[in-house]
Structures are given as structure tokens and as C-alpha cells.
Amino acid sequence: MLRIDHRRLAAALLILGAPAAALIPTATQAVVPGSTGSVNVDQAGLALRGFDPVAYFETGKPTKGAEAISTTFNGARYLFANEAHRKTFLANPAKYVPQFGGFCAVGTSYGEKVDADPETGRVVDGKLYVNYNPKVGAIFDKDTAGTIARAEQNWPKLVDKAQ
């Protein structure tokens, strides 16, 4: 039987799917290296790189939030495109935050905490999932249910693991 090293496979998928510039750490990188946080935030504590979590549900597409319209949930700050989205979020924050703390769903399915690009955000069965980049998002799309199931199984072991 073929034995697969899931960590190496996940790393290879992410490297192959990433443009070279994405492999060089920059100020725009969302995740804080070495963080053991359960939510993918930048150094200022901003989740989803400032994208509005409610917009994925309302419009089906990623939408940048405004600095002036924000709230904090589970130690992460979220921005919203308008006050109505902020109020919707406040009524049920757990419904709108991305699964797996906003880390890549595919990476989580392979047992790794990996940064995610909010522009890959997609709502599946009433939950928001993000992935590393569009190429990794295509992997998510090929086996959405299986990826989610594996990620849900792995997340409890990863939630407090260092990035």
C-alpha cells in the first residue's frame, strides 16, 4: 500500500501553488510566525486581513472592511463594509468567523496550520472556509466534503500548535 507523508504533501502543494513572492515574508503576511493562537491574525490582531466576514454570506464574495467599522471576537479584530454587517456579526459571531481559525482548510486537512488568503473565501453549508491561494482552493473544490471532514478531525490537535 502506498504510504503518504501528509505534511510533505501539504508543504509541496503550498509551495507549488504559491508565486515566488508569496514565499518571502512581507508585512502583508497575515499569520504571525511562531504564533500559537487559535485565530489567524496579523501583528495588529486583524483577522481575515481586513475582509468583512459577513460579506461572504451576504454577497458571496470577499469584500474589504472599513477600519472605522470593527469589533473584536475571540481576541481577533474584524472589519466590516458597513454597520449593518457589523450588527449582523454581533448577533451571532460564531456563525460568521472562518472555520479553523481562518487558517487554510486544505492545510488543516493535512495536519498543518497554514496562512490563508481571504480572497479564496467560500461559504459551504453555512460555514466560511479560506485557503492558501486559488490553486489550493481548487484542491478544496475537488473534494470539499472530504477536505472539511479531515480538517475537522485535525483541528483539535492543531488549534494551539505553533504556526
ChimeraX commands (.cxc) that place a marker at each C-alpha (Angstrom):
marker #1 position 0.00,0.00,0.00 radius 0.5
marker #1 position 1.23,3.49,-0.85 radius 0.5
marker #1 position 2.09,5.47,2.26 radius 0.5
marker #1 position 1.68,9.25,2.06 radius 0.5
marker #1 position 3.53,11.73,4.26 radius 0.5
marker #1 position 0.72,14.29,4.57 radius 0.5
marker #1 position 2.97,17.05,5.95 radius 0.5
marker #1 position 5.34,16.83,3.00 radius 0.5
marker #1 position 2.42,16.64,0.59 radius 0.5
marker #1 position 0.79,19.72,2.13 radius 0.5
marker #1 position 4.06,21.64,2.01 radius 0.5
marker #1 position 4.65,20.64,-1.61 radius 0.5
marker #1 position 1.12,21.65,-2.61 radius 0.5
marker #1 position 1.51,25.02,-0.96 radius 0.5
marker #1 position 4.94,25.67,-2.44 radius 0.5
marker #1 position 3.91,24.59,-5.93 radius 0.5
marker #1 position 0.75,26.65,-5.73 radius 0.5
marker #1 position 2.45,29.77,-4.42 radius 0.5
marker #1 position 4.01,32.50,-6.52 radius 0.5
marker #1 position 7.65,33.06,-5.56 radius 0.5
marker #1 position 6.84,36.42,-3.96 radius 0.5
marker #1 position 4.44,34.71,-1.54 radius 0.5
marker #1 position 7.27,32.63,-0.15 radius 0.5
marker #1 position 9.15,35.72,1.02 radius 0.5
marker #1 position 7.79,37.05,4.33 radius 0.5
marker #1 position 6.35,40.53,3.99 radius 0.5
marker #1 position 4.41,42.96,6.11 radius 0.5
marker #1 position 1.21,41.88,4.36 radius 0.5
marker #1 position 1.52,38.28,5.51 radius 0.5
marker #1 position -1.43,37.66,7.82 radius 0.5
marker #1 position -0.19,34.97,10.14 radius 0.5
marker #1 position 2.30,35.79,12.87 radius 0.5
marker #1 position 5.12,33.19,12.56 radius 0.5
marker #1 position 5.51,31.10,15.70 radius 0.5
marker #1 position 2.09,32.10,16.97 radius 0.5
marker #1 position 0.17,29.52,18.94 radius 0.5
marker #1 position -3.05,31.48,18.55 radius 0.5
marker #1 position -6.22,29.76,17.50 radius 0.5
marker #1 position -7.09,32.59,15.10 radius 0.5
marker #1 position -5.06,33.63,12.07 radius 0.5
marker #1 position -4.32,37.32,12.70 radius 0.5
marker #1 position -1.69,39.83,11.64 radius 0.5
marker #1 position 0.62,41.56,14.12 radius 0.5
marker #1 position -2.07,44.14,14.86 radius 0.5
marker #1 position -4.61,41.41,15.73 radius 0.5
marker #1 position -6.62,41.85,12.50 radius 0.5
marker #1 position -8.38,38.72,11.20 radius 0.5
marker #1 position -9.13,37.93,7.55 radius 0.5
marker #1 position -6.63,40.66,6.52 radius 0.5
marker #1 position -9.44,43.15,6.98 radius 0.5
marker #1 position -12.06,41.44,4.84 radius 0.5
marker #1 position -15.68,41.55,6.04 radius 0.5
marker #1 position -16.73,38.06,7.27 radius 0.5
marker #1 position -20.44,38.77,6.81 radius 0.5
marker #1 position -19.99,39.80,3.16 radius 0.5
marker #1 position -19.15,36.22,2.15 radius 0.5
marker #1 position -22.61,35.18,3.34 radius 0.5
marker #1 position -24.48,38.24,2.07 radius 0.5
marker #1 position -22.85,38.75,-1.34 radius 0.5
marker #1 position -20.91,35.54,-1.91 radius 0.5
marker #1 position -17.67,37.39,-2.50 radius 0.5
marker #1 position -14.79,38.80,-0.46 radius 0.5
marker #1 position -15.25,42.45,0.43 radius 0.5
marker #1 position -12.79,44.69,2.25 radius 0.5
marker #1 position -13.99,46.08,5.56 radius 0.5
marker #1 position -13.55,49.65,6.78 radius 0.5
marker #1 position -11.14,50.47,9.64 radius 0.5
marker #1 position -13.83,52.60,11.28 radius 0.5
marker #1 position -16.36,49.73,11.42 radius 0.5
marker #1 position -14.94,46.92,13.55 radius 0.5
marker #1 position -15.44,44.65,16.51 radius 0.5
marker #1 position -13.41,42.09,18.42 radius 0.5
marker #1 position -14.27,38.42,18.87 radius 0.5
marker #1 position -12.08,35.72,20.47 radius 0.5
marker #1 position -9.14,38.11,20.59 radius 0.5
marker #1 position -9.25,38.97,16.88 radius 0.5
marker #1 position -10.43,42.24,15.33 radius 0.5
marker #1 position -12.82,42.03,12.37 radius 0.5
marker #1 position -13.62,44.82,9.92 radius 0.5
marker #1 position -16.94,45.32,8.13 radius 0.5
marker #1 position -18.01,47.01,4.92 radius 0.5
marker #1 position -20.99,48.65,6.66 radius 0.5
marker #1 position -22.66,48.99,10.03 radius 0.5
marker #1 position -25.41,46.51,9.10 radius 0.5
marker #1 position -22.80,43.78,8.62 radius 0.5
marker #1 position -21.23,44.60,11.96 radius 0.5
marker #1 position -24.62,44.32,13.69 radius 0.5
marker #1 position -25.33,41.02,11.93 radius 0.5
marker #1 position -21.97,39.68,13.10 radius 0.5
marker #1 position -22.56,40.82,16.69 radius 0.5
marker #1 position -25.86,38.93,16.79 radius 0.5
marker #1 position -24.06,35.59,16.13 radius 0.5
marker #1 position -20.27,35.93,15.69 radius 0.5
marker #1 position -19.60,32.18,15.66 radius 0.5
marker #1 position -21.72,31.84,12.52 radius 0.5
marker #1 position -19.54,34.26,10.54 radius 0.5
marker #1 position -15.94,33.65,11.61 radius 0.5
marker #1 position -13.96,31.40,9.27 radius 0.5
marker #1 position -13.55,27.77,10.18 radius 0.5
marker #1 position -10.24,26.52,11.57 radius 0.5
marker #1 position -9.45,29.98,12.92 radius 0.5
marker #1 position -9.08,31.40,9.43 radius 0.5
marker #1 position -6.18,29.08,8.60 radius 0.5
marker #1 position -6.14,27.22,5.27 radius 0.5
marker #1 position -8.75,24.45,5.20 radius 0.5
marker #1 position -6.61,22.24,2.94 radius 0.5
marker #1 position -3.54,22.76,5.14 radius 0.5
marker #1 position -5.62,21.89,8.20 radius 0.5
marker #1 position -6.85,18.74,6.44 radius 0.5
marker #1 position -3.18,17.69,6.15 radius 0.5
marker #1 position -2.47,18.45,9.80 radius 0.5
marker #1 position -0.78,21.83,9.38 radius 0.5
marker #1 position -1.65,25.41,10.31 radius 0.5
marker #1 position -1.11,27.40,7.12 radius 0.5
marker #1 position -1.83,31.04,6.36 radius 0.5
marker #1 position -4.84,31.70,4.13 radius 0.5
marker #1 position -5.81,34.30,1.54 radius 0.5
marker #1 position -9.24,35.72,2.41 radius 0.5
marker #1 position -9.95,36.22,-1.29 radius 0.5
marker #1 position -10.34,32.42,-1.51 radius 0.5
marker #1 position -13.21,32.54,1.00 radius 0.5
marker #1 position -16.18,30.36,0.27 radius 0.5
marker #1 position -19.32,29.51,2.22 radius 0.5
marker #1 position -20.16,25.79,2.30 radius 0.5
marker #1 position -23.18,24.55,4.25 radius 0.5
marker #1 position -23.40,27.83,6.15 radius 0.5
marker #1 position -19.72,27.95,7.16 radius 0.5
marker #1 position -16.86,30.08,5.85 radius 0.5
marker #1 position -13.66,28.38,4.64 radius 0.5
marker #1 position -10.49,30.04,3.38 radius 0.5
marker #1 position -7.44,28.55,1.67 radius 0.5
marker #1 position -3.82,29.45,1.00 radius 0.5
marker #1 position -4.35,30.65,-2.58 radius 0.5
marker #1 position -6.63,29.98,-5.58 radius 0.5
marker #1 position -4.67,26.87,-6.66 radius 0.5
marker #1 position -5.08,25.34,-3.21 radius 0.5
marker #1 position -8.72,26.47,-3.33 radius 0.5
marker #1 position -9.10,24.32,-6.46 radius 0.5
marker #1 position -7.85,21.34,-4.42 radius 0.5
marker #1 position -10.50,22.19,-1.81 radius 0.5
marker #1 position -13.14,22.27,-4.55 radius 0.5
marker #1 position -12.20,18.80,-5.86 radius 0.5
marker #1 position -13.05,17.11,-2.54 radius 0.5
marker #1 position -14.81,19.70,-0.41 radius 0.5
marker #1 position -16.60,17.26,1.91 radius 0.5
marker #1 position -13.53,15.07,2.41 radius 0.5
marker #1 position -11.24,18.05,2.98 radius 0.5
marker #1 position -13.62,19.53,5.55 radius 0.5
marker #1 position -14.02,16.19,7.34 radius 0.5
marker #1 position -10.24,15.67,7.58 radius 0.5
marker #1 position -9.71,19.28,8.69 radius 0.5
marker #1 position -12.40,18.98,11.38 radius 0.5
marker #1 position -10.68,15.84,12.66 radius 0.5
marker #1 position -7.25,17.54,12.71 radius 0.5
marker #1 position -8.23,20.97,14.06 radius 0.5
marker #1 position -8.46,20.00,17.77 radius 0.5
marker #1 position -4.82,18.82,17.58 radius 0.5
marker #1 position -3.71,21.98,15.74 radius 0.5
marker #1 position -5.67,24.73,17.47 radius 0.5
marker #1 position -2.91,25.54,19.99 radius 0.5
marker #1 position 0.04,24.36,17.87 radius 0.5
marker #1 position 2.65,26.95,16.84 radius 0.5
marker #1 position 2.38,28.18,13.27 radius 0.5
marker link #1:1,2 radius 0.2
marker link #1:2,3 radius 0.2
marker link #1:3,4 radius 0.2
marker link #1:4,5 radius 0.2
marker link #1:5,6 radius 0.2
marker link #1:6,7 radius 0.2
marker link #1:7,8 radius 0.2
marker link #1:8,9 radius 0.2
marker link #1:9,10 radius 0.2
marker link #1:10,11 radius 0.2
marker link #1:11,12 radius 0.2
marker link #1:12,13 radius 0.2
marker link #1:13,14 radius 0.2
marker link #1:14,15 radius 0.2
marker link #1:15,16 radius 0.2
marker link #1:16,17 radius 0.2
marker link #1:17,18 radius 0.2
marker link #1:18,19 radius 0.2
marker link #1:19,20 radius 0.2
marker link #1:20,21 radius 0.2
marker link #1:21,22 radius 0.2
marker link #1:22,23 radius 0.2
marker link #1:23,24 radius 0.2
marker link #1:24,25 radius 0.2
marker link #1:25,26 radius 0.2
marker link #1:26,27 radius 0.2
marker link #1:27,28 radius 0.2
marker link #1:28,29 radius 0.2
marker link #1:29,30 radius 0.2
marker link #1:30,31 radius 0.2
marker link #1:31,32 radius 0.2
marker link #1:32,33 radius 0.2
marker link #1:33,34 radius 0.2
marker link #1:34,35 radius 0.2
marker link #1:35,36 radius 0.2
marker link #1:36,37 radius 0.2
marker link #1:37,38 radius 0.2
marker link #1:38,39 radius 0.2
marker link #1:39,40 radius 0.2
marker link #1:40,41 radius 0.2
marker link #1:41,42 radius 0.2
marker link #1:42,43 radius 0.2
marker link #1:43,44 radius 0.2
marker link #1:44,45 radius 0.2
marker link #1:45,46 radius 0.2
marker link #1:46,47 radius 0.2
marker link #1:47,48 radius 0.2
marker link #1:48,49 radius 0.2
marker link #1:49,50 radius 0.2
marker link #1:50,51 radius 0.2
marker link #1:51,52 radius 0.2
marker link #1:52,53 radius 0.2
marker link #1:53,54 radius 0.2
marker link #1:54,55 radius 0.2
marker link #1:55,56 radius 0.2
marker link #1:56,57 radius 0.2
marker link #1:57,58 radius 0.2
marker link #1:58,59 radius 0.2
marker link #1:59,60 radius 0.2
marker link #1:60,61 radius 0.2
marker link #1:61,62 radius 0.2
marker link #1:62,63 radius 0.2
marker link #1:63,64 radius 0.2
marker link #1:64,65 radius 0.2
marker link #1:65,66 radius 0.2
marker link #1:66,67 radius 0.2
marker link #1:67,68 radius 0.2
marker link #1:68,69 radius 0.2
marker link #1:69,70 radius 0.2
marker link #1:70,71 radius 0.2
marker link #1:71,72 radius 0.2
marker link #1:72,73 radius 0.2
marker link #1:73,74 radius 0.2
marker link #1:74,75 radius 0.2
marker link #1:75,76 radius 0.2
marker link #1:76,77 radius 0.2
marker link #1:77,78 radius 0.2
marker link #1:78,79 radius 0.2
marker link #1:79,80 radius 0.2
marker link #1:80,81 radius 0.2
marker link #1:81,82 radius 0.2
marker link #1:82,83 radius 0.2
marker link #1:83,84 radius 0.2
marker link #1:84,85 radius 0.2
marker link #1:85,86 radius 0.2
marker link #1:86,87 radius 0.2
marker link #1:87,88 radius 0.2
marker link #1:88,89 radius 0.2
marker link #1:89,90 radius 0.2
marker link #1:90,91 radius 0.2
marker link #1:91,92 radius 0.2
marker link #1:92,93 radius 0.2
marker link #1:93,94 radius 0.2
marker link #1:94,95 radius 0.2
marker link #1:95,96 radius 0.2
marker link #1:96,97 radius 0.2
marker link #1:97,98 radius 0.2
marker link #1:98,99 radius 0.2
marker link #1:99,100 radius 0.2
marker link #1:100,101 radius 0.2
marker link #1:101,102 radius 0.2
marker link #1:102,103 radius 0.2
marker link #1:103,104 radius 0.2
marker link #1:104,105 radius 0.2
marker link #1:105,106 radius 0.2
marker link #1:106,107 radius 0.2
marker link #1:107,108 radius 0.2
marker link #1:108,109 radius 0.2
marker link #1:109,110 radius 0.2
marker link #1:110,111 radius 0.2
marker link #1:111,112 radius 0.2
marker link #1:112,113 radius 0.2
marker link #1:113,114 radius 0.2
marker link #1:114,115 radius 0.2
marker link #1:115,116 radius 0.2
marker link #1:116,117 radius 0.2
marker link #1:117,118 radius 0.2
marker link #1:118,119 radius 0.2
marker link #1:119,120 radius 0.2
marker link #1:120,121 radius 0.2
marker link #1:121,122 radius 0.2
marker link #1:122,123 radius 0.2
marker link #1:123,124 radius 0.2
marker link #1:124,125 radius 0.2
marker link #1:125,126 radius 0.2
marker link #1:126,127 radius 0.2
marker link #1:127,128 radius 0.2
marker link #1:128,129 radius 0.2
marker link #1:129,130 radius 0.2
marker link #1:130,131 radius 0.2
marker link #1:131,132 radius 0.2
marker link #1:132,133 radius 0.2
marker link #1:133,134 radius 0.2
marker link #1:134,135 radius 0.2
marker link #1:135,136 radius 0.2
marker link #1:136,137 radius 0.2
marker link #1:137,138 radius 0.2
marker link #1:138,139 radius 0.2
marker link #1:139,140 radius 0.2
marker link #1:140,141 radius 0.2
marker link #1:141,142 radius 0.2
marker link #1:142,143 radius 0.2
marker link #1:143,144 radius 0.2
marker link #1:144,145 radius 0.2
marker link #1:145,146 radius 0.2
marker link #1:146,147 radius 0.2
marker link #1:147,148 radius 0.2
marker link #1:148,149 radius 0.2
marker link #1:149,150 radius 0.2
marker link #1:150,151 radius 0.2
marker link #1:151,152 radius 0.2
marker link #1:152,153 radius 0.2
marker link #1:153,154 radius 0.2
marker link #1:154,155 radius 0.2
marker link #1:155,156 radius 0.2
marker link #1:156,157 radius 0.2
marker link #1:157,158 radius 0.2
marker link #1:158,159 radius 0.2
marker link #1:159,160 radius 0.2
marker link #1:160,161 radius 0.2
marker link #1:161,162 radius 0.2
marker link #1:162,163 radius 0.2
view
